[in-house]
Amino acid sequence: RNAMSPQLHYDMCEVLDELEHDPQAKVLILTGAGDAWCAGQDLKLFFRDLDNKPVERTRAAAASHYWRWQKLFTYAKPTIAMVNGFCFGGGFTQLIACDFAIAAEDAQFGLSEVNWGILPGGFVSKALVEALGMRDAVWFAVTGETFDGRVAERARLPREQLRAETVALAQRLMKINPEAIRATKQAVKNVRN
C-alpha cells in the first residue's frame, strides 16, 4: 500500500531535487501505485528496524521531513496530489504539501494511530488541520474513524475520471508562466499564518 521506508525517503529527496531543475519537467504529479496513495510510514522498516539505531533513525526522519514537507511545500513547480486510494497516517503530509489535491470519490483517508494508543506523529496532525479544519481534524484523529473522498475537501471525482482530471489540471498549469506560478505559490503560502 505504498508504505514509506527510509530508502523511499532518500530516493524521493534525490528525485524531487533533480526534477525541480529539469527544464523538461513542468508539473509534478504525485500518486501511488496500485489501489493506494500511501499507507503512511512502514512500521517495520521505519520504526522497528531503526529502534536501536539513533543515527540512522535521525537520518531517515530528516529525509522524510525534507521531501514530504520542506521540498514539496516550497517546490518551484506546480505539484498535484492524485489520490487514487488509501491515504493513512503519514501519507497526509505529502498530500497537504502539494499545491493541489484531486482524490477519487472512493479514496479512503484515516489517522488510525489512536487505535494503537499512539499520537499521529510528525506533521500529520498539522497537515490534517490544514486540509479539514480544526473540528474535523480533532474528530478523525481522536476517533480513528476513516472518511472517504466525498468528505475530503476537493474530492468530488469518480475514480474513472481521476487521471483525466489530474492531467487536465497539469496541462492547464503548463500554459501559465512558471515564474508567475512560483511567485504566487510562495506569496500565498507565506501569508496564510
C-alpha positions as CSV (number, residue, x, y, z in Angstrom):
1,R,0.0,0.0,0.0
2,N,3.0,2.3,-0.7
3,A,4.2,2.5,2.9
4,M,7.2,4.8,3.2
5,S,10.6,3.3,4.1
6,P,13.9,5.1,4.8
7,Q,15.1,4.1,1.3
8,L,12.0,5.7,-0.3
9,H,12.6,8.9,1.6
10,Y,16.2,9.0,0.3
11,D,15.1,8.3,-3.2
12,M,12.4,10.9,-3.1
13,C,14.8,13.6,-1.9
14,E,17.0,12.8,-4.9
15,V,14.3,12.6,-7.5
16,L,12.5,15.8,-6.4
17,D,15.7,17.8,-6.4
18,E,16.5,16.5,-9.9
19,L,13.0,17.2,-11.3
20,E,12.8,20.6,-9.8
21,H,15.8,21.7,-12.0
22,D,14.9,19.6,-15.1
23,P,13.6,22.0,-17.8
24,Q,11.5,19.2,-19.3
25,A,9.5,18.7,-16.1
26,K,6.8,21.4,-15.9
27,V,4.4,20.0,-13.3
28,L,4.9,17.3,-10.7
29,I,2.0,14.8,-10.2
30,L,2.4,12.6,-7.1
31,T,0.3,9.4,-6.9
32,G,0.5,5.9,-5.5
33,A,1.0,2.6,-7.3
34,G,-2.0,0.2,-7.3
35,D,-5.0,1.0,-5.2
36,A,-3.3,3.1,-2.6
37,W,-1.9,6.6,-2.3
38,C,0.1,5.9,0.8
39,A,-0.3,3.8,3.9
40,G,2.0,6.0,6.0
41,Q,5.4,5.1,7.4
42,D,6.4,1.4,7.1
43,L,6.1,0.4,10.7
44,K,8.8,-2.3,10.4
45,L,11.3,-0.6,8.2
46,F,11.0,3.0,9.5
47,F,10.3,2.3,13.2
48,R,11.1,-1.2,14.5
49,D,14.3,-1.7,12.4
50,L,15.6,1.7,13.5
51,D,14.6,1.5,17.2
52,N,18.2,0.9,18.3
53,K,19.9,2.9,15.6
54,P,19.6,6.5,16.6
55,V,21.9,7.9,13.8
56,E,20.1,6.0,11.1
57,R,16.7,6.9,12.6
58,T,17.6,10.6,12.7
59,R,18.9,10.5,9.1
60,A,15.7,8.7,7.9
61,A,13.4,11.2,9.7
62,A,15.3,14.2,8.3
63,A,14.9,12.8,4.7
64,S,11.2,12.0,5.4
65,H,10.6,15.6,6.5
66,Y,12.7,17.1,3.8
67,W,10.9,15.7,0.8
68,R,7.4,15.4,2.3
69,W,7.2,18.9,3.7
70,Q,10.2,21.2,3.1
71,K,10.6,20.3,-0.6
72,L,7.1,19.7,-1.7
73,F,5.6,22.7,0.1
74,T,8.1,25.1,-1.4
75,Y,8.5,23.3,-4.8
76,A,9.3,25.7,-7.6
77,K,6.9,23.9,-10.0
78,P,3.2,23.2,-9.5
79,T,2.5,20.0,-7.6
80,I,-0.6,17.9,-7.8
81,A,-1.5,15.0,-5.4
82,M,-3.6,12.5,-7.4
83,V,-5.1,10.4,-4.6
84,N,-6.0,7.1,-6.1
85,G,-6.9,5.1,-3.0
86,F,-5.9,4.7,0.7
87,C,-4.3,7.6,2.4
88,F,-3.4,6.9,6.0
89,G,-1.2,8.4,8.7
90,G,2.0,10.0,7.4
91,G,0.5,10.0,3.9
92,F,-1.3,13.2,4.8
93,T,1.9,15.1,5.0
94,Q,2.8,14.9,1.3
95,L,-0.8,15.2,0.3
96,I,-1.2,18.6,2.0
97,A,2.2,19.8,0.9
98,C,1.2,19.5,-2.7
99,D,-0.4,22.7,-4.2
100,F,-3.4,20.8,-5.5
101,A,-5.1,17.6,-4.5
102,I,-7.6,15.6,-6.5
103,A,-9.0,12.5,-4.9
104,A,-11.1,9.7,-6.2
105,E,-14.5,9.5,-4.6
106,D,-13.7,6.1,-3.3
107,A,-10.4,7.1,-1.8
108,Q,-10.2,6.3,1.9
109,F,-8.5,8.6,4.5
110,G,-7.7,8.0,8.1
111,L,-5.5,8.6,11.1
112,S,-5.6,5.2,12.7
113,E,-2.7,5.8,15.2
114,V,-5.1,6.3,18.1
115,N,-6.3,2.7,17.7
116,W,-2.8,1.6,18.7
117,G,-2.5,4.0,21.6
118,I,-0.2,6.5,19.9
119,L,-0.5,10.0,18.5
120,P,-0.4,10.9,14.8
121,G,3.2,11.9,14.7
122,G,5.3,14.5,12.8
123,F,3.5,16.9,10.6
124,V,0.5,14.6,10.1
125,S,-1.8,16.4,12.6
126,K,-0.8,19.8,11.2
127,A,-1.5,18.6,7.7
128,L,-4.9,17.3,8.7
129,V,-5.9,20.5,10.3
130,E,-4.9,22.4,7.2
131,A,-6.9,20.1,5.0
132,L,-10.1,19.7,7.1
133,G,-10.2,22.4,9.7
134,M,-9.7,22.1,13.4
135,R,-13.0,20.4,14.4
136,D,-13.0,17.7,11.7
137,A,-9.3,17.0,12.3
138,V,-9.8,16.5,16.0
139,W,-12.8,14.3,15.3
140,F,-11.0,12.0,12.9
141,A,-7.7,11.9,14.8
142,V,-9.4,11.2,18.2
143,T,-11.9,8.6,16.9
144,G,-9.7,6.9,14.4
145,E,-12.6,6.8,12.0
146,T,-11.9,6.8,8.3
147,F,-13.5,9.1,5.8
148,D,-13.9,8.9,2.0
149,G,-13.3,11.2,-0.9
150,R,-16.7,12.7,-0.6
151,V,-15.8,14.1,2.9
152,A,-12.3,15.2,1.9
153,E,-12.1,18.7,0.5
154,R,-11.8,19.0,-3.3
155,A,-12.5,15.3,-3.6
156,R,-15.5,15.2,-5.9
157,L,-14.4,13.0,-8.8
158,P,-15.3,9.4,-9.6
159,R,-12.3,7.1,-9.8
160,E,-12.6,6.6,-13.5
161,Q,-12.1,10.4,-14.1
162,L,-9.3,10.9,-11.6
163,R,-6.4,10.6,-14.1
164,A,-8.1,12.6,-16.8
165,E,-8.9,15.5,-14.4
166,T,-5.4,15.4,-13.0
167,V,-3.8,15.5,-16.4
168,A,-6.2,18.3,-17.5
169,L,-5.1,20.4,-14.5
170,A,-1.4,19.7,-15.2
171,Q,-1.9,20.8,-18.8
172,R,-3.6,24.0,-17.8
173,L,-0.8,24.8,-15.4
174,M,1.8,24.2,-18.0
175,K,0.3,27.0,-20.1
176,I,0.9,29.6,-17.3
177,N,4.2,31.4,-16.9
178,P,6.2,29.2,-14.5
179,E,7.8,32.3,-12.8
180,A,4.3,33.7,-12.0
181,I,3.2,30.3,-10.7
182,R,6.2,30.0,-8.4
183,A,5.9,33.6,-7.1
184,T,2.2,33.2,-6.5
185,K,2.6,29.9,-4.6
186,Q,5.3,31.5,-2.4
187,A,3.1,34.5,-1.7
188,V,0.0,32.6,-0.8
189,K,1.8,30.0,1.3
190,N,3.8,32.7,3.2
191,V,0.8,34.8,4.2
192,R,-1.5,32.0,5.4
193,N,-0.5,32.4,9.0
